Amino acid sequence: MMTRIIYVFVSLCFLMITSCEKSEIEREIYENTDTLSKIESKIDSNYGTEFKLSMIDTTILNPKEKEYLRKQEELKKRVISFVNNIHQDKLSELIPKTIVGYEKLPGSSGKMVDDDGYVITNTKGEYVSGKKSIIIDIFDYGRNPKIPNVEMYDNPPMDLEVPTIKVLHKGAKGFRYYDEKMKYMRVEVLLQNRYLIILRFNNPDVEKEQAMKYLDLINFENLIKLGN
């Protein structure tokens, strides 16, 4: 439907990479996508399918939509550098090649940039065995990072439906929890205030305490060396 306006702003949208739970980044992506959709519909209803950007009368947009377009124009002009991050292909080398008893599915990697220009690179590995699965995510927020809700890695969230347990592992800090009703377990740790490692278990076949051993499948020392 509005292929022209999508073409103008497509390079400015975030790349969705990741977790089942809605993070702060995912919320921002959803709001931006929703705003763009509303603008497209409004322009389409006023101009039809054939128009040029110079034809757009911004008076049909409300202040919030005008501000959104202004920011997108600024974002379009900026130069994004990933020199402060580990390249996603290098990150992918840290994902375990195998996990005993599981079949490894094709992995994925990517990068995204938020509205303030902060860059995040990511890689994911997924392993399945029948109805069981393990998903491993590694995020690099780069040097001088802006990590959403960073305080929760020192003080785990207590407003979840299941208890969270604070964990420390080889210099990383974070939390783990197990939702017995949903048969879902999660371990999330922050390393050197830069690298975020998330383990997700669906229908886990390990004890809650044993979930931590899967962090040892990731070489923390190599991860730190790659970022230096």
Summary of the structure (lengths in Angstrom):
residues: 228
radius of gyration: 20.6
end to end distance: 45.4
largest distance: 62.0
contacts: 612
relative contact order: 0.12
helix: 36%
strand: 25%
